[in-house]
Amino acid sequence: MPVAYPFNAHAYFDAANVNYTSQRELRDGLKHIRLYVRVRINPTRMTRENDGSAAGDAASGDAVEGATPLARSLVEAIPAPALACDPQSLAIRAANDPAVALFGRDRSALTLMGITDLCESSVTVEGDPVDETLREAADADTAVTAEWTVAVDGDRRRLAVRAHETTLAGHDWLVAALTDVTARVRAEQSARLRSQTL
């Protein structure tokens, strides 16, 4: 079952799926997100915050720090767990409340990590390197999808990740929407076990 994003965010992440959303809906969705960011955040009043932006991409430190509130505003508009990362270093710059709840870590802890630090191993379920899979989003016109396993409070969870690069305030961001598909995976495993015993 797909994540129930609000209309604008869902259109944004499913831009390449022409059977799911029209190009007109995509344009409208992007317009709504940009408007939300402009209205909610006034760049001239941004303050320097300890949000983890000093970690990772030191070369663009001030630019990253100034753009981070915009990225935070974007991920907070998504009701599903979502992270905004630097597309090169994959350092997490912003996380929304559902992501905080999913990983059981506070926002400041998440923004001191890289997104690959959240993975149980360095490869996806398909066996591809997680970092290379995510960086493909920087070179692709469509969203990149993958699944990997994370450990949360001693429990192994399977996450489906949909990542896409976007530009805010002249800075590129890798925005990753996360879905916990553990229940689906366990149901599939149980079904296979039952079929083997018949």
Solvent accessible surface area in square Angstrom, and as a share of the most:
residue,aa,sasa,rsa
1,M,222,0.99
2,P,93,0.59
3,V,33,0.19
4,A,85,0.66
5,Y,22,0.08
6,P,53,0.33
7,F,106,0.44
8,N,30,0.15
9,A,2,0.02
10,H,22,0.10
11,A,2,0.02
12,Y,10,0.04
13,F,0,0.00
14,D,16,0.08
15,A,18,0.14
16,A,45,0.35
17,N,61,0.31
18,V,106,0.61
19,N,147,0.75
20,Y,104,0.39
21,T,8,0.04
22,S,54,0.35
23,Q,94,0.42
24,R,172,0.63
25,E,66,0.30
26,L,23,0.12
27,R,149,0.54
28,D,47,0.24
29,G,0,0.00
30,L,42,0.21
31,K,119,0.50
32,H,80,0.36
33,I,11,0.06
34,R,126,0.46
35,L,87,0.43
36,Y,61,0.23
37,V,8,0.05
38,R,156,0.57
39,V,110,0.63
40,R,140,0.51
41,I,39,0.20
42,N,69,0.35
43,P,82,0.52
44,T,122,0.71
45,R,193,0.70
46,M,52,0.23
47,T,98,0.57
48,R,178,0.65
49,E,83,0.37
50,N,144,0.74
51,D,14,0.07
52,G,6,0.06
53,S,6,0.04
54,A,96,0.74
55,A,35,0.27
56,G,54,0.52
57,D,36,0.19
58,A,83,0.65
59,A,107,0.83
60,S,34,0.22
61,G,25,0.24
62,D,107,0.55
63,A,63,0.49
64,V,0,0.00
65,E,31,0.14
66,G,35,0.33
67,A,3,0.02
68,T,0,0.00
69,P,11,0.07
70,L,11,0.05
71,A,1,0.00
72,R,41,0.15
73,S,4,0.03
74,L,2,0.01
75,V,0,0.00
76,E,79,0.36
77,A,27,0.21
78,I,3,0.01
79,P,73,0.46
80,A,8,0.06
81,P,25,0.16
82,A,0,0.00
83,L,1,0.00
84,A,0,0.00
85,C,0,0.00
86,D,3,0.02
87,P,9,0.06
88,Q,121,0.54
89,S,49,0.31
90,L,3,0.02
91,A,10,0.08
92,I,0,0.00
93,R,0,0.00
94,A,1,0.00
95,A,0,0.00
96,N,1,0.01
97,D,91,0.47
98,P,43,0.27
99,A,0,0.00
100,V,36,0.20
101,A,82,0.64
102,L,29,0.15
103,F,14,0.06
104,G,53,0.51
105,R,106,0.39
106,D,83,0.43
107,R,75,0.27
108,S,61,0.39
109,A,36,0.28
110,L,0,0.00
111,T,4,0.03
112,L,122,0.61
113,M,34,0.15
114,G,15,0.14
115,I,1,0.01
116,T,48,0.28
117,D,88,0.45
118,L,14,0.07
119,C,18,0.11
120,E,82,0.37
121,S,63,0.40
122,S,87,0.56
123,V,64,0.37
124,T,7,0.04
125,V,74,0.43
126,E,112,0.50
127,G,48,0.46
128,D,73,0.38
129,P,53,0.34
130,V,1,0.01
131,D,51,0.26
132,E,105,0.47
133,T,13,0.08
134,L,2,0.01
135,R,88,0.32
136,E,99,0.44
137,A,1,0.01
138,A,30,0.23
139,D,132,0.68
140,A,39,0.30
141,D,137,0.71
142,T,62,0.36
143,A,19,0.14
144,V,21,0.12
145,T,81,0.47
146,A,13,0.10
147,E,29,0.13
148,W,4,0.01
149,T,26,0.15
150,V,1,0.00
151,A,62,0.48
152,V,22,0.13
153,D,138,0.71
154,G,81,0.78
155,D,54,0.28
156,R,143,0.52
157,R,65,0.24
158,R,47,0.17
159,L,0,0.00
160,A,26,0.20
161,V,4,0.02
162,R,56,0.21
163,A,0,0.00
164,H,29,0.13
165,E,41,0.18
166,T,27,0.16
167,T,78,0.46
168,L,16,0.08
169,A,78,0.60
170,G,73,0.70
171,H,27,0.12
172,D,61,0.32
173,W,0,0.00
174,L,1,0.00
175,V,0,0.00
176,A,0,0.00
177,A,2,0.01
178,L,2,0.01
179,T,37,0.21
180,D,54,0.28
181,V,19,0.11
182,T,6,0.03
183,A,81,0.63
184,R,105,0.38
185,V,13,0.08
186,R,115,0.42
187,A,60,0.46
188,E,75,0.34
189,Q,82,0.36
190,S,48,0.31
191,A,45,0.35
192,R,131,0.48
193,L,114,0.57
194,R,148,0.54
195,S,69,0.44
196,Q,135,0.60
197,T,113,0.66
198,L,187,0.93
